[in-house]
Amino acid sequence: MWIRAALILAFVAFAPSAFALRCDGRIVGTGDRDFQARDRCGAPYWVDRFVDTEVVGTDRPIQLQKEVPFEIWYYNFGPRRLISRLVFRDGMLVAEDTLGYGVDEIGDNCHPNLPFTGMSAGELYAHCGEPMSRRAASGYVVRRPAPGVERWRDLRSEDWVYDFGEGRLLREMHLRNGRVDSVEPLSR
């Protein structure tokens, strides 16, 4: 009985994740490097980038600051599969998840009745393509998880404007930290 339990635990521990991204039979999973993911799955259709700055020793005469780059890659495999999102921290895959269904062609499924609020930047780009106007504001969110330690994260705030055709209103999508926070109609 103990041997059977040990075999089951070993199988579960070393089996690939059921949620791992599979590209042409090759698995991309947590711990893989960005170049490995690109080699297995090709280039993502959209990449969102931001930087965290970790500061240790804020209450001491000498402090250490380290910038940690993050990239979020989005993959579209068509309308019958879910969009995949891969989060890389300093070039290493740290998280992966799936979003809504993909599209036949990037930017070819945009209409004003889509439920934009809550949509990720990658999903918005998949459905609507490049916006006609795009503005970004800069800032930081500072977290202090322990005495003498700070984490500064880019406050990602963008406004994307889309045109839904003649005679219709323009829509300004307000994105906060990579998600559509609100939508505002604009007149021509």
N, C-alpha and C positions, 0 to 999 in steps of 0.2 A: 504494500500500500504506500509506504514512504517513497519507494522508487518511482511509482506512478505519479505521485504528487510532485516529486522533484523534476521529472520529465515534463510534466505539464507546465510548471513554473519556468523551466528553461525554454520551452517552446514559446511561451507568451513573452518572455523577456527579450528573446532574440528574433522574434517574428517581425516583419515590417509592419508599420502602422497601417491600420485599415483606412486611415484618412490620408496616407502619404500620396503625393502627386505622382501619377504614372504618366510618362511620356514615351510613346512607342515601346512600351514594355519595360522601360527603365524607371526606377524609383528615385524620387527626390524627397529627402526627408530631413528632419531637424539635425543640425550638425554639419550638413553639407555646405560647401563653399559656393559663392555666387558663380564662379566660372564653371563648376560642376553642373549647377542647375541650367546655366545657359547652354552648355554642351549637350545636356540630355533633352531639354525642352525648347531650345531656340531662344530668340530674343523675346522679351515680354512686349505687349503692345503699349503698355503704359508703365512708367516708373515714377513714384512719388519719393522725394528725398527730404530728409531733415537731419538735424544734428542735436545730440544731447551733449552737454558739458558736465562732466562729473568733477566736483571740487571736494578735496579732502584736506582737512586742516584749516577750516575757516576760522577757528578760534585759536590758531597758533601762529607763531611768527613766520613760518614757512608753510605754504599751501601748495598742493599739487592739483593742477587742472588738466583734464584730458578730454579732448573732443572725441565723441563716438558717433560716427556716421551711421545713419539708418537709411535703408532703401526698401521700398515696398513695391514688389513686382506684381503685375496683373497679367494673367493668361486667359485668353478667350479661345475655347475649343468648339464654338458653334452653339446654335440655339437649343440643342438637345443635351448639352452638358453645362454644368455650373462653372462660373468664372472662378478661377483659383487666384488666391492672394498669398504671396510669400513675403515674409518680413525678414530682412537681413540686418543684423547688427554687426558692424565692422566687418562685413563680407561673409558672415556665417549665418546660415538659416536658423532662426530662433523660433519662428511660428509660421504656421500655414493654416489656411482655412478656405472655405468655399463661400461664395456669395450667391447672387441670383443667377438665372440662366443667361448664357452668352447670347451673342448675336451672329447673324450670317456675315455681316460686314461692319467694321467699326464705323460708327456715326450714321448708320443707315436705319436706325430704329428709334428716332427721336420724335416725340410728339408732346404737346403741352399737357396731356392728361396722365403722363407717367407719374408715379408716386415718388417725386424727387427727394423729399425730406427724408433724411436718414441714409440715403444712397452714398456709397463711397465715391471718391474722386475717380477711381478706376471704372466703376460701373457707369457713372455719368459719362465719362469719356467713351466707353464702349457703345453706349446708346446714342450719344449726340455728337461725338467727335470733338474736334478742336472748336473752342468757343470763338465768337467773333471779337470778343474783348476779354481781357484777363488782367486783373490787378491783384497785387499781393501787398499785404502789410506785414511789418516785422515786429517782433516782440519776443518775450521769454516768459515762461512759467517756471518759477523757482520752487522746488520742493526740498524740505529739510527732513529726511527720514531718520536722522540720528544727530546728536550733538557733534558739531565739527564737520558735518557732511552736507553738501548741497548738490542738487541735480538741476541743471538749467536745461530746459527743453525749448526748442523753437516753438513759438506760438504761430501755428500755421493758419493764417487767415487770408482767404482769397475770395474774390468775386468774379464769377464767370458769367458772361452775357451770351444768350442764345437768341437767334431770330427764328421764329416759327412760321415765317412766310408773310406774304403780302396781306395787309389788312389786319394782321394779328398783332397782339402786344409782344414786345420783347420780354424775356424773363431773365432776371438777374439771380443767379444761384450764389448764395453766401455759404462758402465752405469753411468749416472750422476743424482743424486737425484732421483733414482728409475726408470729411463727411459733409454732405449738404445739411446745413443747419436750418436754413429758411430759404424761401423763394419769394421774390418781389417782382410784380409786374411793372414794366416800364413802358411809357408811351414812346411813339416814334418821334 
